[in-house]
Amino acid sequence: MFSILAFVEAKRAAIAATEAAKAVKLQSMSGELIEISQELQGFKPGITFDAAKAIYGEVLFKLQRVMAPFEKDSGLHSQIEAVVAALETAHEALNRVLPADPSKENVAPDSVYYGVEDQFSMLNGHIGRLLGLVEQQSVEKRK
């Protein structure tokens, strides 16, 4: 009898520990998404192609790392897919402004910025929505 009760309690404790770990991971993800969003604000008039590509590469890496554990999470899946689609669109925009001759990039100094700003702004919006959903799940886990 006592061994059955101990087993049931151990099972409950394991479930509670798993939920607590997920809540901590969600809180960590919130902090990472805020950082990524702030990095995207580095897109300002005058940005060079190389600087834009470097920001994109860093944001891509961080987003893939932070989203991977939650790709199958039913509450986050569709928004993660939206972020991935926005990343692809931003990458395409970046490829369209690739200078044929980097030494002549200063001829039209804001061409990179205006060529990618809209797509990177949309990416940042999708990240903001994902952040909101992550924060909502984090609060729900604490209840």
Secondary structure, DSSP 8 states (H G I E B T S, - for coil): -HHHHHHHHHHHHHHHHHHHHHHHHHHHHHHHHHHHHHHHTT--TT--HHHHHHHHHHHHHHHHHHHGGGTT-TTTHHHHHHHHHHHHHHHHHHHHT--SSGGGGGGSTTHHHHHHHHHHHHHHHHHHHHHHHHHHHHHHHH-
